[in-house]
Structures are given as C-alpha cells and as structure tokens.
Amino acid sequence: MPPFEIGNALRNGIVDIANTTAVFHASLVPEGVAMTLATQPDVGAARERRLRADESVARGQSPGFH
C-alpha cells in the first residue's frame, strides 16, 4: 500500500494499525506533527553558547571548553 494512502485506509477501517511517519498524515493526525516539533534540538541554545564563546575569545579570555 502506498504510504500516502495508509492514513485514509486507517480512517476507513481497512487496516487497524499503521506504522508510518505522522508527517505524511498531518491533516488526519495533527498530534504527530506536534511530537515531531517537540523532539527537535534547541538550535537557539547552541547558537547562544557559540556566541558566548566567540565573545570570550574576542576579549582574550579562554572560552572554558573542557
């Protein structure tokens, strides 16, 4: 069965369980997209750490990496 048709087959009762990517069926299962977004790494925090390290080096201080 094509992956983009599994959501409709599940909704219509043709299959009982579907093991597929939730993003394919975002209109049927919006919680799947929320779970995908919730597990993304915090890019902002990593960027802040890099900026602090760059500022420390610019001031002539050790960035404190271990």
HELIX and SHEET records of a PDB file:
HELIX    1   1 PRO A    3  GLU A    5  5                                   3    
HELIX    2   2 ILE A    6  ARG A   11  1                                   6    
HELIX    3   3 ALA A   22  HIS A   25  5                                   4    
HELIX    4   4 PRO A   30  ALA A   38  1                                   9    
HELIX    5   5 VAL A   43  ALA A   58  1                                  16    
END                                                                             
